[in-house]
Amino acid sequence: MMGKSRVDIKERLLKEIQSLPETEALKMLKLIHFLKEEILDKEKQGNEESQLFWESFGSWKDERPPEDIIREIYESRKSTSREIHL
């Protein structure tokens, strides 16, 4: 299929489908629809979601000095004295 133009591919696909009996052509239509909707579109959607995920990473912007940020991190990690019952 490499080197074939989009028009050539469409014409070959149309010839293949036209040569089928109507019931078989309907099955092919359902199969093509399934491939397009359930596989190809989901791959595209997955790629878009992955892209959004990776774009969410970036540098941290904060006006506070580093010492204040570090102090806040340490303070938030202090253990609490809670009773644990087994």
C-alpha positions in Angstrom: 0.0 0.0 0.0 3.0 2.3 0.4 3.2 4.8 -2.4 -0.5 4.7 -3.1 -2.4 8.0 -3.1 -5.5 8.6 -1.0 -7.6 8.5 -4.1 -6.2 5.2 -5.2 -6.9 3.7 -1.8 -10.4 5.0 -1.8 -11.1 3.6 -5.3 -9.6 0.2 -4.4 -11.7 0.1 -1.2 -14.9 1.1 -3.1 -14.3 -1.7 -5.7 -13.8 -4.3 -3.0 -17.0 -3.3 -1.3 -19.0 -3.0 -4.5 -18.1 -6.5 -5.5 -19.7 -7.9 -2.3 -23.3 -9.0 -1.8 -25.4 -6.4 0.0 -25.4 -8.4 3.3 -21.6 -8.8 3.2 -21.2 -5.1 2.3 -23.3 -4.1 5.4 -21.0 -6.3 7.5 -18.0 -4.5 6.1 -19.6 -1.2 6.8 -20.1 -2.2 10.4 -16.6 -3.4 10.7 -15.1 -0.2 9.3 -17.3 1.8 11.6 -16.2 -0.3 14.6 -12.5 0.2 13.6 -12.9 3.9 13.2 -15.0 4.6 16.3 -13.7 2.0 18.8 -10.0 1.7 17.9 -8.7 4.7 15.8 -10.7 7.4 17.6 -9.8 5.9 21.1 -6.1 5.9 20.1 -6.4 9.5 19.1 -8.2 10.3 22.3 -5.6 8.5 24.3 -2.8 10.4 22.7 -4.6 13.7 23.4 -5.0 12.7 27.1 -1.4 11.7 27.3 -0.4 15.0 25.8 -2.5 16.9 28.4 -0.9 14.8 31.2 2.6 15.5 30.1 1.8 19.2 29.6 0.7 19.4 33.3 4.3 19.0 34.3 6.4 22.1 34.6 8.5 24.3 36.8 7.2 25.4 40.2 6.5 29.1 40.6 6.4 30.5 44.1 7.2 33.9 45.4 8.4 32.6 48.8 12.0 32.1 49.5 13.2 28.5 49.4 13.7 28.3 53.1 10.0 29.0 53.7 8.9 26.4 51.2 11.2 23.8 52.8 10.0 24.6 56.2 6.3 24.2 55.1 7.2 20.8 53.5 8.8 19.6 56.8 5.9 20.9 58.9 3.4 19.1 56.8 5.1 15.8 57.2 5.0 15.7 61.0 3.4 12.6 62.4 0.3 12.9 64.4 -0.3 11.1 67.6 -3.3 9.0 66.8 -4.3 5.7 68.4 -4.2 2.7 66.3 -6.5 -0.2 67.3 -5.9 -3.7 65.9 
